[in-house]
Amino acid sequence: MTDLLRLVRGYNLLIAAAGVLAGGWIALGRVGTPAALWWAAVSAVGLGAAGYALNDLADTAADRVNRPGRPLAAMSVGRGTAHLVVFLGALGGLAAAGLVSGTQVAVATGALAVMAAYSPWLKPRGLAGNLAVALVAGLPLWFGALAVGAGRAGLVPWALAVWLHLMREIVKDVEDEPGDRTIGRRTLPVVVGSRRAEVVAAGVGLLFVPASLLLPYAAGFGPAYFLIALPVQLAVLIAATWLFLGRVARVSTLLKSSMVVGLAALVAGRVA
């Protein structure tokens, strides 16, 4: 069971479910529990599990270099089991989306298609691949808003989530550069060099800080957002500084923690 949870990134699935709920609450302007929102959260968990398993199936060779402890790379989970997780996750995710609306199914199907295409076709395309996965990784906020019939209210939260995820995805590619080079992938660090990729990621982070102030202000978020978001903006500035200095080791973890605080800030800016 532990290895299966590691395969599907159990912690990340909790964040995805929380993102869907947060997106719904932001759109509603209150903390509520409509059935459609819960089903959307279930859908995100299923789709996320399928996506992570797909990623590890495609990345097993690279993971033996970059992350040998991953379940498939370490052979603690069989490929047949991973394929079953993909099937059940996709089926459950689409079925749960179907209990919300046809539009939710269409969005879920599109997200699943991007996740399936990411490792074999999108990741080797450098920044375009990073942007594609960032769009899907930030999707739960809009997915939740869409589930309660107010998709427009989720656009600014989605944009901010995509921005942070883009920065983190570039950093992760820097970390994965040895394995990606081994299997012939042309990710951004492989093409332009790790140092330049770090500078690109730092630039994305620096641009995020004013965007995280201006976009919520224009969308009418309340003072609670700006107060709670301060640690996020500080963390991103620290991460960007580390990247400029060539210190990559803790950046990804710092950004992931910032995303959790950012969810709280966005919700507080609407419901407080």
SVG drawing of the C-alpha trace seen along z (x, -y; Angstrom):
<svg xmlns="http://www.w3.org/2000/svg" viewBox="-25 -46 50 53">
<polyline fill="none" stroke="black" stroke-width="0.4" points="0.0,0.0 2.8,-2.4 4.4,-1.8 1.1,-2.4 0.6,-5.7 4.1,-6.7 3.3,-5.7 0.2,-8.0 1.8,-10.7 -0.8,-10.5 0.2,-13.9 -0.1,-15.6 -3.6,-14.0 -4.7,-15.5 -3.5,-18.9 -5.4,-18.4 -8.6,-17.6 -8.0,-20.6 -7.5,-22.7 -10.8,-21.7 -12.7,-22.4 -10.8,-25.8 -11.8,-26.7 -15.5,-25.9 -15.4,-28.0 -13.7,-30.9 -16.4,-30.8 -19.2,-30.5 -17.8,-33.1 -18.4,-30.8 -17.3,-27.4 -20.0,-25.0 -20.3,-21.3 -22.5,-20.9 -22.4,-17.4 -21.1,-18.5 -18.0,-20.0 -17.3,-16.7 -17.6,-14.7 -15.2,-17.1 -12.7,-16.6 -13.1,-12.8 -12.6,-13.2 -9.3,-15.1 -8.0,-12.4 -8.7,-9.7 -7.3,-11.6 -4.2,-12.6 -3.6,-9.0 -3.8,-7.9 -1.5,-10.7 1.2,-10.0 1.2,-6.3 1.4,-7.1 4.3,-9.4 6.2,-6.7 5.5,-4.1 7.0,-6.4 9.9,-7.6 11.1,-4.3 14.4,-4.4 15.1,-8.0 14.0,-7.4 16.6,-4.6 19.1,-7.5 17.3,-10.4 15.0,-8.8 15.9,-5.1 13.6,-4.9 10.5,-5.4 8.3,-2.2 8.6,-1.2 12.3,-2.0 12.9,-0.1 10.6,2.7 8.6,2.6 5.4,2.2 4.9,4.1 4.1,2.4 0.9,4.4 -0.2,2.9 0.7,-0.6 -1.4,0.0 -4.3,1.1 -4.0,-2.1 -4.1,-4.1 -7.2,-2.3 -9.1,-2.6 -8.0,-6.2 -9.0,-7.3 -12.3,-5.4 -13.1,-6.7 -12.1,-10.3 -14.2,-10.4 -17.2,-8.8 -17.1,-11.2 -16.8,-14.1 -19.9,-12.7 -21.9,-13.1 -21.2,-16.8 -21.8,-17.8 -20.9,-17.1 -18.6,-20.1 -16.7,-18.6 -16.2,-15.4 -14.9,-17.3 -12.3,-19.1 -11.4,-16.0 -10.9,-14.1 -8.6,-17.0 -6.6,-16.9 -6.2,-13.2 -5.0,-13.5 -2.4,-16.0 -1.1,-13.8 -0.9,-10.8 1.0,-12.8 3.3,-14.6 6.2,-12.1 6.4,-10.6 5.7,-13.7 5.4,-17.0 8.2,-16.8 10.9,-16.5 9.7,-19.8 11.3,-21.9 9.3,-25.0 6.2,-24.0 6.1,-20.7 6.6,-22.6 3.7,-24.9 1.4,-22.0 1.9,-20.2 1.6,-23.4 -1.7,-24.1 -3.0,-20.7 -1.3,-20.9 -3.0,-24.2 -6.4,-23.1 -8.0,-21.9 -8.8,-25.5 -10.7,-26.2 -12.1,-22.6 -13.8,-23.4 -15.1,-26.7 -16.5,-25.1 -18.2,-22.4 -20.3,-25.0 -21.2,-26.8 -18.9,-29.8 -15.9,-28.9 -14.9,-32.6 -14.3,-33.0 -11.6,-30.3 -9.5,-31.9 -7.3,-34.1 -6.6,-31.4 -5.8,-29.0 -3.5,-31.5 -1.5,-32.0 -1.3,-28.3 -0.1,-27.7 2.6,-30.4 4.0,-28.7 3.8,-25.2 5.6,-26.4 8.5,-27.6 8.6,-24.3 8.4,-22.2 11.4,-23.9 13.3,-23.3 12.2,-19.6 13.6,-19.3 16.9,-20.8 16.9,-18.1 16.1,-15.4 18.6,-16.5 21.0,-13.6 18.4,-11.0 16.7,-12.9 20.0,-13.3 20.6,-9.5 17.4,-8.6 17.8,-11.3 15.1,-13.8 15.5,-17.4 14.1,-19.2 14.9,-22.8 18.0,-22.1 19.3,-19.6 18.9,-22.1 20.1,-25.3 22.0,-24.0 21.0,-23.7 22.4,-27.1 20.3,-29.0 17.2,-26.9 17.7,-27.9 17.7,-31.6 14.6,-31.1 12.8,-29.6 14.0,-32.4 12.6,-34.9 9.3,-33.2 9.3,-33.5 10.2,-37.1 7.3,-37.9 4.9,-35.9 5.3,-38.3 3.7,-41.4 1.2,-39.1 0.1,-37.7 -0.7,-41.2 -2.2,-42.7 -4.4,-39.9 -6.2,-39.3 -6.6,-43.0 -8.2,-43.4 -10.5,-40.4 -11.6,-41.9 -10.0,-39.6 -10.2,-40.9 -7.5,-42.1 -7.1,-38.6 -5.6,-37.3 -2.9,-39.9 -2.0,-39.3 -1.8,-35.5 -0.1,-35.6 2.9,-37.5 4.8,-34.4 4.2,-32.9 5.6,-35.9 8.6,-35.9 9.2,-32.2 9.1,-32.7 11.6,-35.5 13.9,-33.3 13.5,-30.5 14.3,-32.8 17.4,-34.1 18.6,-30.5 18.2,-29.7 20.2,-32.8 22.9,-31.6 22.7,-28.1 21.3,-26.5 18.5,-24.2 18.3,-21.5 15.4,-22.9 13.6,-25.0 11.0,-22.5 10.0,-21.7 9.8,-25.3 7.5,-26.0 5.2,-23.0 4.8,-24.3 4.0,-27.8 1.2,-26.4 -0.6,-25.1 -0.4,-28.5 -1.5,-30.1 -4.6,-28.0 -5.5,-29.3 -4.8,-32.9 -7.1,-32.6 -9.9,-31.1 -9.6,-33.7 -9.6,-36.5 -13.1,-35.4 -14.8,-34.0 -13.2,-36.0"/>
</svg>
